[in-house]
Amino acid sequence: MNDIKVMIVDDSAIVRKVFAEELSKERGIEVVGTAPDPYVARDKIVKLKPDVVTLDIEMPRMDGITFLKKLMKYYPLPVIIVSSLTPKGGKLALEAIESGAVEVLSKPGAAYSVGDMKRQLADKIRAAASVRVSRQIDDSAVQGSTVEISSRALKETTNKVIAIGASTGGTEALKKVLCRFPPTIPGVVVVQHMPANFTTAFAARLNDLSAIEVKEAADGDAVLPGRALIAPGNFHMLLRRSGARYYVCVKTGPMVCHQRPAVDVLFKSTAQYAGANAVGVILTGMGSDGARGMVKMREAGARTIGQDEASCVVYGMPKEAVKMGAVEIVAPLDRIAQETINVL
């Protein structure tokens, strides 16, 4: 296989130098060029034809979002946002995802320490290289109508919980799923791999678009019908139960499958505390996080659903879950909400 050709676009000379040096040490990755701003990047991209671009958001002459939108319109290719994700930056990063970026990484506070994230960045680059990127279209009106739950089914779902896990490509996949859930849906708990200061803006955006309440989870939050809780970036989220009441525990701890939050952590706790009252859904994403947890869920009697290969941005997590025999139903993304409701 040919090496993955990468271009680094960042206004910091130190960041460009460290990224180029560290990524060049990685097997199968070749840094073909760097650029201090989008204007230089534009010419180099046409000339060098990189497979993946890493892009900062806040840059001189032209901001990263504007450049990304132009890129997705005229020269679409996989883009990973690498930026300082302050709360303001989190909103910009979310806009970048909606504009076509495949992944977001949080840049360390000090420029000289960016080498510390080289493994994570290298893994994201390898995943991004396999992503099929097409020209951006406005899909704001293509969310689909909400799916109805019969009154009989509603009576039977009071103690149900829906647990969803996703990674690369998951922000847009989750939008398509959650926007189809009706206000009567049982409580939903979600782990999407994303950095701190991104999940607040992400949850707020989904809350604006959905018929259900969507919020970034806080420790002790109740899992209620018509509500979806998103695990905060850099924290694990676990399901717990007290009597008939479900709630979440949000805490730090070691990374699992190189992730925090980790889908496995959520799924294993859901298997333990919800058992056969749970539905597990695994969406697009790189790696194997969630597969072992979904095995536990199925062993506990939960119904399990995996996104199919054709509709995944990266067919990694669902593929591993299928290989382990954890997935009961395989469905395309536009059928996930309906299939979830069908098995309640």
N, C-alpha and C positions, 0 to 999 in steps of 0.2 A: 504493500500500500504506500502511496505517496504521503509525504509529510503534510500536515495541516498548515496552510500558509496563513499567518496572522499579521494584522496591522494594528498598531497601538496608537490611539488618538487621545492625547492629553496635553494640556498646556504646561504641565510641570515637567521640566527637563529631567529632574531626579526620578519621577515616576516612570517616564519613558525609558530611561537608562536601566533602572532596576528591573522593570517588567521584561525588557528585551533580554537582559542578561539571564534572569532566572528562567524565563520561558524557553530560552535557547538550550537550557540544560535538560529540558523535558523530552522524553522519547516521543518521536512522531510529531513534534511541533517545530515549525520554522518561522521565526519572526522575519517577515520580508520587508518591513518598513515601519517607520513611526512618523507621526505628524503632530505639530503643536496646535493646529486649529483645523476646522473643517475645510477651509479653502485649499490648504496644502493636502489634506487627506483626500479630497475629491479627485485631484489630479493623480495622486499616487494609487488610489484604488483602481482607476481606469487602467493605469499602466501596469501595476503589479498583480492585479486580480487576486486579492486575498480570499481565503475561504471563510474567515471569521474576522470581525473587527471588534476591538474593545474600545469603548467610547466614554469619555467623561461628559457630564451634563453641562457644567458651568465652565465655559471657555470664552475667550475674547473673539471679536469679529462676528462670530455666529454661534449661538448656543447649541448645545448638543441635540436638544429636542427638534429644533428647526432642521438641523442637518439630517437627523434620523428620518424625519418625515420625507425630506427630499430623496434620501437614499432609498427608502421603501417604495417610493413612487417610480423612480427612474432606474435604480440599480439595486434591486432587493438582494440582500444577503444577510446571513446571521450576524446579529449585533448583540454584544454583551455590554450592558451599562456597568461601569466601574466608577463609583462616585462617592463623595462624602455624604452619607444619608442622614443629614439633620432632619428634623420634622418637616422643614420646608422642602429639603431635598427628597424626602419620601414621596411627597405629592408629585414632584417632577419625575421621579423614577416610575411612579405609577402611570403617569402620562406617557413615559417612554415605552412601557410595556404595551399600553393601548395603541401606541404608534408603530409597533412592530418589533421592538426589542424582544429577544428570546429569554433573557436572563438579567438579573440585577445582582451586583455584589457591592458590599459596603467597603469603601476604601478606609484603611486605618487612619487614625488621626494624624500621625506624622508621616510625611512623604517617604522618609528613609526606611520606614518599617513595612512598606508595601510588599517586600519580599516574603514576609511572613505568611501571606495568603496565596503563595505560588501554587501549592497543591490544589487548593480549591479552584483557583482560576484555571489551572491546566485541565482539571476534570470538566469544568464548565465548557471550556473551549472544545474538548473532544466531543462532548454531547452536542454542542451547538453546530459542529461541522456536519452532523447528520440530519440537521433540521431542514425541512422543506420550507423555504421562504417564498412567498408570492407577493405580488404587488398589493399594497394596502387598499382595502375598500372600507367604507363606513358601514359597520354592522350594527350601529346603535338601534336600528329599527328591526333587527333580525334576531332579537332575543327569543322570540317565540312566546306564545301565550302560556299562562300558568296551567298546570295539570290539575284536574279536579280530583278530590278524594271523596268517595261516597260517605254518607252519614254513618252507614253501618261500619265501614272500615275505620272511621274516626273513633268510634266507641272502643274498637279493639286495639287502638294504637296509643292509648294514654301512657303506657309505660315503655313505649318504644324510643329508641335513640338511633339516629343516623350518624355514622362516623365516616368522614371523607378524608382521604390523603392525596396530595398532589405535589409535583415539583415543577421541573422545566415545562413551560407551556400551561401550567396549572392556573395561573391567574385568570386567563381568558376562559379556560375550560370551566372553572368554578363559576365564573359570571354566567355562562350559558346554563349551568345546572341550577344554581340558586335562584336565578331569575325566573325559572319555570316552577319553582315550588310555591304552592298556595299558602295562604296565611294559616291554614289548619295543619300544616305539616308537623310531625313530631319534632322534638328538639334535635338540632344538628350541631355536631362538633367537627371542626375542620383543622387539619394541619396542612399548611402550604409552606414549603421551604422558602423562607425569605428572611432578609436581615432585619435587625431592629430598626425602628423609625420608619418602616415601610408598611407594617401591618395596620397601623392606625388609619392611615390614608386609604389603604386597600379596603378595610372593613367599612369605612365611611362611604366609599364609592359604591360598594355593593349594596349598602343599606339604601342609598338613593335610588338604585336601579330595581331593587327587589320588592316583592309584595310582602316579604317577611322582614323581621328585624335582624340586622347583621351588625355585630359589634366585636371589637377586639376583646378577647377574654381577659377578665381579672380574676385573681384567686378567689374561689368561693362562689363565682357566678352560677346561678341556677340554670339548668338546661330545661328550657320550656318549649311547649308547642309554639310554632311560629317564630322561633328565634334560632339564629345560627351564631355560634361563638368561634372566632378565629384565633388560633394560638398566636400569642405575641412573638415577634421575632426574637430569637436568642433565648427563648424559654420553652421548656417542655410543657405539654398540657396533658393531664390525665383525667379520665372520667372517674367519678366516685358516686356512691349512693348512700343516702341516709334514710332508712325507711322507704317510703315511696318516692322520695325526692332525689333526683340526679343533680349533681353539681360538678364543677371542674376544679382541679387543683393545678395551679400554675406555679412552676418552680424551676430553678436552675438545676444543674447537674451535668455529668459528663455527656459528651456527644454520643449519639447512637447512630451507627451507619454514617459517620462523619457529619451528622446533622443535629441541630438544636434550633427549633423543635423537630422531633422525629415522629414519623407516622407510626413506626413500630411501638413507640411508647404509648401513643393514644390507642391504637388498636388492641394492644395487650390488656390495657386497663379496661377497655370497653368489653372485651371478652370476659374479664373477671367479674365486672359489676353489672353488666347488662345481659350477657349470655345470649339466649335465644330471642331476647327482646330487641336485639340490635340488627341493623343493616350496615354492612361495611362496603364502601365504594373506594376503589383505587383508580386514580386518573393518571394522565400523562406525567412522565418524569424520568429522570436519569437515575440509574442505580437500582438497588434492591430494597430500599427502605419501605416498610409496610408489608412486604411479602410474608415474613415470619409472623407478624402480628395478625395478618389476615388468616393465616393457618389456625392460629389460636381462636380467632373469632368463629371460624367455621366448625372447629372441634367443639366449641361451646354451644353450637346450634344456631348461630347467626346466619342470615342470608348474606351472600357476598356477590358483588358486581365489579367487573373490571372493564375499563375502556378498551375498545378494540384497536388493533395496530394501525389501521388505515386513518383513523381520526386523531391519533396521538401526535403531538409535536415530537416527542421522544418516547419510543416504545421500550421503556426500561422497567420501571416499577410494575406496571400491569403484566408484562411478560414474565418477570420473575415470580409473581404471584400465581400466574397460570401454570408455570412449570412446577411449582410446589403443590399444585392441586388445591389452591386456596380459593380460586374463583369459580363460583357456581354459574354465573351468567356473564357472557361477554357481549357488550353492546357498543354501538357507535355513540359518540358524544351527544348527538341530538336525541338519543333515546334513553340516556342515563336517568334523567329525572323521572320519566314515565316508568322505567323498569324498577326504580327505587320505590315508587309508590305502589307498583303492582305487587311487590313482595311484603308490604307492610302487614 
